[in-house]
Every structure is written in C-alpha cells, then in structure tokens.
Amino acid sequence: MAKNENMSANSKRLLIWLLLAGVLAFALFLLFWPRSVAVDLATLSPGPLVVTVDEEGRTRVRDSFVISAPVSGRMSRIKANAGDRVTANDTIIAEIEPIDPALLDARSLEQARADLKSAESAEALAKANLARGQAELEFVESELERSRQLRNERMISVRDLDVAVRNAKTARAAVETLAAALQVSRHDLERARAQLMTPTESASLRQECTCVPVMSSTNGQILQVLRESEGIVAAGEPLVEIGDVEDLEIVVDLLSTDAIKVQPGQRVIIRDWGGDGELEGVVRRVEPYARTKVSALGIEEQRVNVIIDLRNSPQKRTGLGHGFQVEISIVLWEEDDILTVPLTALFRSGDTWALYVESDGRAVKREVTLGRKTQLRAQITGGLQAGERVLLYPSDRIVDNTRITQRQTS
C-alpha cells in the first residue's frame, strides 16, 4: 500500500516536469521561430522610360543691344525705365550736351592771363601796322594819280607809270594782309579770353542745348538701365541694354561629360519656370568651347554652354523674361514600353546587379541585367518578367529565402 502511494507521487512529479518542459520547449520554439519581415513590394509592368540630362538654366534675349554714349559730354538723366518699349531711330534714350570748362589751377590761370595780355598787345600791334599800311596806300595812290597826269602830258615814260601802278597794287595787297593779320589777332584775343572762362560763366552763356540725342537702334524693350543719373559720360560708355523679351532662348551650363551626349535637335522639357505646366524646347547648339569653373565644393569642372530654343508661343509663357532661372531636362533617349525597376531595389552582388523577388512569401535573390538608367529607375534587359513583384527597399535583415510579408500602408 505504501509502495503504490510512492509510485503515484513520483508519477505526478514526472508529469509536472514533463508538462513544464513541454511549455518551455514551445516557448523556445515560438521565440526562435523566424518571423516574417514587413517589406514594400511593387509589381513590375512595362511603361515609358525617359533618359535625360537635368540642370539649371537661365533665359536670355536672343539678340540684346547695349546703347552707349556716341560722344563725351554731360548726359541728361535717363527717364526711361526697365520694361519700357522703344522704337528704332525714334525713341530718344538720353541727350548729351558739351562739358563745361574745367577749373584752372594757379599756374594755368597765370599762364592764361599772360596769354590774354599777349593777345591784346598783338591786336594793338596789328592795328598800328594796318594804320601804317593805309597811310602808305594813300600816298602811293596819290603818286599814281600824279604819274597818270604827267604821262598824259608826256612828262614821264610808260615805264615810270607802270612802276607807279605796281606800287599802288602792292600797297593795296599789303593793307589787305595787315587787315587779315588784325582779324587773326582779334581771334587770338577771343581764344585767350575763352581760356579764362569759368564753368559758371559757361552755363550763363548757354542759351539752348546744342545736344546730341542718343537714339534707340532697334525695336524692343529696355532690359536694364546701366547709367541712369545725370553726369559726365565718356564716349562708348554703356547706357541701356535693349532686347525683345518675346524672342527668348535658354542657355544651360553642362558638364563636358554630359554635353558630349547632347546633340542639336533633341527635345527639351522645361520645368519650374514659375508658370503653370511645362514648356517645350529644342537644342539648337552645343558650343565647342569648354570653360573651367570652380564648383561650390572647390572642385574644378569643365563646363559647356548649350543653347535651347523655346517652342511655346509668348502667350503660353507670359511673365518669362531675360535672366530668369528654369529647370531643364534634355531628352537623350525615350521609349514607351520598357520594363523598369526603381534604383532603390537594386544592389551589387559581386560584379553584377541583383534584387529580391517575392516568391511564395519569401525573398528570393535574383541577378538581373540592366540597360539605360535615369536618376530614379533602371531598364531591365534580362532576369525579370512583367508581373513579378520586387522588394523596393531591401534592408540588412533581408537575405536569400527570408520570409516576408507586405507592409500595410495607411
């Protein structure tokens, strides 16, 4: 009886321990059993692929003209404003009048005064010489008259009369020479006086503006006023820039490695220009000369200008002007029925590209062959078929044959 009771107690203890061991084993099984990793999946389907070169560009008037001062002088204030329309050979941009004389320093002033006194003395000398010449002329003319009377009476020879005539002509010519010399001395005197003229006297003597008008040489709008205020300008100094904002082009600064791929005639998509929608353009020219430009990171880059023509009418790009910033995408290649995957789904596997494909709830690694790429997507030329689902953002928790489940989106 006591023996049976001991066996029953041992059996109970064994059963309890077995039960506890089973619970622990089940807990360990649940703890270490691999759980599914929540992932983002995308089903592949053919679609359009556009390969572009993207860069910032700026607009500019195709033909701009800088109007400069034709002569040196004092320019009146330019009253025109940027945006005003002008007409060729009709609109007056500004007027330029002569410059007032400069102030003389002490030495130049004394020299000018001495020149004035010298000119006054020269005028007095010229007057005296003219008076002497006139007296000589009167005497010679009276001698000529007596010689004619004597010749009529045959008191002198013909030769003596000819000498008297010659002396009279010589005396008249001398008087004319002395009169001209007097005029020269008077002009020299006026010039000497002009040397002493001050800017105040010059302004008071100016009755009206003997101005040179600065005319617009073309039709269009004033893009910018380079010199607005009144003041002294030199010949050739830029005053305003004129152009037709309806005739715009876009210049974009590309890396030389990107510019090599661009060809005239390629389609261009213009975004973020400030208006609604997108604009269209076409590459007109790739300049053959590259310039060295230092980037914001201090790296020297070779940059090439690419010129783009706008296809849209001015009515569809209202407000777009000279020097505006735009975002451009030059289309290098495009097709409509291409199988692509996001670049985030790809990773390197040795020397090839690979991704994870969903198969029966597991992530299966598969190597693929790529074609053309954009900044977001890559063309699949081998290794995948349309309709398969790929992992978009594989993490380090994903390995080949990992159990996965699709993440629920809110």
C-alpha positions in Angstrom: 0.0 0.0 0.0 2.8 2.5 0.9 4.7 1.4 -2.2 1.8 2.2 -4.5 1.4 5.6 -2.9 5.1 6.4 -3.5 4.9 5.4 -7.2 1.8 7.6 -7.7 3.6 10.6 -6.2 6.6 10.1 -8.5 4.4 9.8 -11.5 2.7 13.1 -10.6 6.1 14.8 -10.2 7.3 13.4 -13.5 4.1 14.5 -15.3 4.5 18.0 -13.9 8.1 18.2 -15.1 7.2 16.9 -18.5 4.5 19.5 -18.7 6.9 22.3 -17.7 9.5 21.0 -20.2 6.8 21.0 -23.0 5.8 24.6 -22.2 9.4 25.7 -22.1 10.1 24.0 -25.4 7.0 25.5 -27.0 8.1 29.0 -25.7 11.6 28.5 -27.1 10.1 27.3 -30.4 8.0 30.5 -30.6 10.9 32.6 -29.6 13.4 31.3 -32.2 11.0 30.6 -35.0 11.9 33.1 -37.9 9.3 35.8 -38.2 8.2 37.4 -41.5 9.9 40.8 -42.3 7.5 43.5 -43.4 8.6 44.9 -46.8 7.4 47.2 -49.5 6.6 45.4 -52.8 6.0 46.6 -56.3 4.6 44.7 -59.2 6.6 45.2 -62.4 4.8 46.4 -65.6 6.1 47.9 -68.8 5.9 51.7 -69.1 7.6 54.7 -70.5 11.3 55.5 -69.8 12.9 58.9 -70.5 16.6 59.3 -70.1 17.6 62.9 -69.5 20.3 65.3 -68.6 19.0 67.6 -65.9 20.5 71.0 -65.0 19.5 74.6 -64.1 19.4 77.1 -66.9 18.6 80.7 -67.4 16.7 82.6 -70.1 18.2 85.4 -72.2 17.1 87.5 -75.1 18.4 86.1 -78.3 19.8 89.4 -79.6 20.4 92.1 -77.0 21.9 95.5 -77.8 23.8 97.8 -75.5 23.3 101.5 -76.3 26.4 103.5 -75.5 27.3 107.2 -75.5 28.3 108.4 -79.0 30.4 111.3 -77.7 31.8 112.5 -74.4 29.8 115.2 -72.6 27.2 115.9 -69.9 24.3 113.4 -70.2 20.8 114.3 -69.0 19.1 111.9 -66.6 17.6 108.9 -68.3 13.9 108.9 -67.6 13.1 105.6 -69.2 12.6 102.5 -67.0 13.3 98.8 -67.5 10.4 97.3 -69.4 9.6 100.4 -71.4 9.1 99.8 -75.2 11.4 101.6 -77.6 11.2 102.2 -81.4 14.3 102.1 -83.6 15.5 105.6 -84.7 12.6 107.3 -82.9 12.8 106.9 -79.2 15.3 109.2 -77.5 17.1 107.5 -74.6 19.1 110.5 -73.4 20.7 113.7 -74.6 24.3 114.7 -74.3 25.5 118.3 -74.2 29.0 119.8 -74.2 31.0 119.7 -71.0 31.7 122.9 -69.0 35.3 124.1 -69.0 37.5 122.8 -66.2 38.7 124.9 -63.3 42.3 126.2 -63.8 44.9 125.7 -61.2 47.1 128.6 -60.1 49.8 128.1 -62.6 47.4 127.5 -65.6 45.5 130.6 -64.5 48.6 132.8 -64.6 49.6 131.4 -68.0 46.1 132.1 -69.4 46.2 135.7 -68.1 49.6 136.2 -69.7 48.3 134.8 -72.9 45.4 137.2 -72.8 47.8 140.2 -72.3 50.0 138.9 -75.1 46.9 138.7 -77.4 45.9 142.2 -76.5 49.3 143.5 -77.4 49.3 141.6 -80.6 46.0 143.2 -81.5 47.3 146.7 -80.8 50.4 145.9 -82.9 48.2 144.7 -85.8 46.1 147.9 -85.6 49.2 150.0 -85.8 50.6 148.1 -88.7 47.3 148.4 -90.5 47.2 152.1 -89.9 50.8 152.5 -91.4 49.8 150.4 -94.3 46.7 152.5 -95.0 48.9 155.6 -94.9 51.3 154.1 -97.3 48.4 153.2 -99.6 47.1 156.7 -99.6 50.5 158.1 -100.5 51.0 155.5 -103.3 47.6 156.2 -104.8 48.2 159.9 -104.9 51.6 159.2 -106.6 49.8 157.1 -109.1 47.3 159.9 -109.9 50.2 162.4 -110.4 52.0 159.9 -112.6 49.0 159.5 -114.9 48.7 163.3 -115.3 52.4 163.5 -116.1 52.1 160.7 -118.6 49.2 162.4 -120.3 51.4 165.5 -120.6 54.2 163.1 -121.8 56.4 164.2 -118.9 57.3 160.7 -117.8 57.8 157.4 -119.6 55.4 154.5 -119.7 57.7 152.5 -117.5 57.5 155.1 -114.7 53.7 154.9 -114.9 53.9 151.1 -114.7 56.1 151.4 -111.6 53.5 153.7 -110.0 50.7 151.2 -110.8 52.7 148.3 -109.4 53.4 150.3 -106.2 49.7 151.0 -105.8 48.8 147.4 -106.2 51.5 146.3 -103.8 50.3 148.8 -101.2 46.7 147.6 -101.5 47.8 144.0 -101.0 49.8 145.0 -98.0 46.8 146.7 -96.5 44.6 143.6 -97.1 47.4 141.5 -95.5 47.6 143.8 -92.5 43.7 143.7 -92.1 43.7 139.9 -92.1 46.5 139.9 -89.5 44.4 142.2 -87.4 41.5 139.7 -87.7 43.8 136.9 -86.7 45.0 138.8 -83.6 41.4 139.5 -82.6 40.5 135.8 -82.8 43.6 135.0 -80.8 42.4 137.5 -78.2 39.0 135.9 -78.1 40.6 132.5 -77.6 42.8 133.8 -74.8 39.7 135.2 -73.1 37.9 131.9 -73.6 40.7 130.2 -71.7 39.8 132.2 -68.6 36.1 131.3 -68.8 34.8 129.7 -65.6 32.1 126.9 -65.5 29.6 129.5 -64.1 30.2 131.9 -67.0 29.9 129.0 -69.4 26.5 128.0 -68.0 25.2 131.6 -68.2 26.2 131.9 -71.8 24.5 128.7 -72.9 21.1 129.8 -74.4 19.9 126.4 -75.6 21.1 122.8 -75.6 23.2 122.0 -78.6 22.7 118.4 -77.6 23.4 115.1 -79.3 20.4 112.8 -78.9 21.0 109.1 -78.1 18.5 107.1 -80.1 17.4 103.5 -79.8 18.9 101.4 -82.6 16.3 98.6 -82.5 12.7 97.9 -81.6 12.1 96.1 -78.3 12.1 96.8 -74.5 14.6 98.2 -72.2 16.1 95.3 -70.3 18.1 97.4 -67.8 19.3 100.9 -67.4 23.1 100.8 -66.9 23.6 104.5 -66.3 20.6 106.5 -65.0 21.8 109.6 -63.3 22.8 112.9 -65.0 26.5 113.4 -65.2 29.7 113.3 -67.4 30.0 110.3 -69.6 32.8 109.2 -71.9 32.4 108.2 -75.5 31.4 104.5 -75.6 30.1 104.3 -72.0 27.2 101.8 -71.8 23.8 103.5 -71.0 21.0 101.0 -71.5 20.5 97.4 -72.7 17.7 96.7 -75.2 16.1 93.5 -76.4 12.9 91.7 -77.4 11.7 89.6 -74.5 9.3 87.7 -76.8 12.4 86.3 -78.6 14.0 84.3 -75.8 16.4 81.4 -75.7 17.8 79.3 -72.8 21.5 78.8 -72.0 22.4 75.9 -69.7 25.9 75.2 -68.3 26.5 71.4 -68.6 29.5 69.3 -67.5 31.5 68.5 -70.6 30.9 64.7 -69.9 27.1 65.4 -70.2 27.5 67.9 -73.1 29.1 65.1 -75.2 25.8 63.2 -75.1 23.7 66.2 -76.3 23.0 66.8 -80.0 21.2 69.6 -81.8 17.5 68.8 -82.4 17.0 66.9 -79.1 13.8 67.5 -77.2 13.9 69.6 -74.0 11.5 69.7 -71.1 11.4 73.0 -69.1 10.1 72.9 -65.6 9.9 75.2 -62.6 9.8 78.3 -64.7 7.3 80.0 -62.5 4.2 79.4 -64.5 1.7 76.6 -64.9 2.7 73.3 -66.6 5.8 72.6 -68.5 7.3 74.3 -71.5 8.9 72.6 -74.5 12.2 73.4 -76.2 14.8 72.0 -78.6 18.6 72.0 -78.6 19.9 74.5 -81.1 23.6 74.5 -80.5 26.3 72.9 -78.3 29.2 75.3 -78.0 32.6 73.7 -78.9 34.5 75.5 -76.2 34.6 74.4 -72.5 35.4 76.7 -69.6 37.0 75.8 -66.3 34.6 76.6 -63.4 35.1 76.0 -59.7 32.1 74.4 -58.0 30.7 75.2 -54.6 32.9 72.4 -53.2 36.0 73.9 -54.6 36.3 71.3 -57.4 37.4 72.5 -60.9 34.9 71.4 -63.6 34.8 71.8 -67.4 31.5 73.4 -68.4 30.0 73.8 -71.8 27.1 76.1 -72.8 24.1 74.5 -74.5 21.7 76.8 -76.3 18.0 75.9 -76.3 15.2 77.4 -78.4 11.7 77.7 -76.9 8.9 76.1 -78.8 6.0 77.7 -76.9 4.4 81.0 -78.1 5.0 84.1 -75.9 1.3 83.9 -74.8 1.9 80.5 -73.2 5.0 81.7 -71.2 3.7 85.1 -70.0 6.0 86.8 -67.5 9.1 84.9 -68.5 11.8 87.5 -69.1 15.6 87.9 -69.5 17.8 86.2 -67.0 15.1 84.0 -65.4 16.0 80.7 -63.8 14.5 77.5 -65.1 14.9 73.7 -64.7 15.6 71.9 -67.9 15.7 68.2 -68.9 17.4 67.3 -72.2 15.9 64.1 -73.5 18.7 61.7 -74.6 16.5 58.7 -75.1 12.9 57.7 -74.6 10.7 54.6 -75.2 7.1 53.9 -74.2 7.1 50.1 -73.4 10.1 49.4 -71.2 10.4 47.1 -68.2 12.0 49.1 -65.3 12.6 48.9 -61.6 13.3 51.6 -59.0 17.0 52.1 -58.3 16.3 51.6 -54.6 15.5 47.9 -55.3 19.0 47.2 -56.8 22.2 46.3 -55.0 25.6 45.0 -56.1 26.3 41.2 -56.0 29.8 40.8 -57.0 30.2 42.2 -60.5 26.5 42.1 -61.3 23.3 43.8 -60.2 20.7 41.9 -58.2 17.4 42.4 -56.4 14.9 40.4 -54.3 11.8 38.9 -55.9 8.8 37.8 -53.8 8.1 34.1 -54.3 5.6 32.1 -52.1 6.1 34.6 -49.2 9.8 34.5 -49.4 12.5 36.9 -50.7 14.4 35.2 -53.5 17.7 36.8 -54.7 17.9 37.2 -58.4 20.7 38.7 -60.6 19.5 41.0 -63.4 20.9 42.7 -66.5 20.4 46.5 -66.7 20.1 48.8 -69.7 19.6 52.5 -69.6 19.3 54.3 -66.3 17.7 57.5 -65.0 18.1 59.2 -61.6 15.2 57.1 -60.3 14.7 54.0 -62.4 16.7 51.4 -64.5 15.8 49.4 -67.5 15.7 45.6 -67.1 17.0 43.8 -70.1 17.2 40.3 -68.5 16.4 38.3 -65.4 12.9 39.6 -64.7 9.5 39.4 -66.3 6.5 41.7 -66.2 4.1 40.8 -63.3 6.7 39.8 -60.8 6.9 41.5 -57.5 10.2 43.0 -56.2 11.3 44.4 -52.9 11.7 48.2 -53.1 13.9 48.9 -50.1 15.8 45.7 -49.0 17.4 46.1 -45.6 20.2 44.2 -44.0 17.5 41.9 -42.4 16.7 40.5 -45.9 18.8 37.6 -47.1 18.0 34.9 -49.7 14.9 32.9 -48.8 13.9 35.2 -45.9 10.1 35.0 -45.1 8.5 38.3 -45.9 5.1 40.0 -45.7 3.9 43.1 -47.5 3.8 46.2 -45.3 0.3 47.6 -44.8 0.0 51.2 -45.9 -2.4 53.5 -44.1 
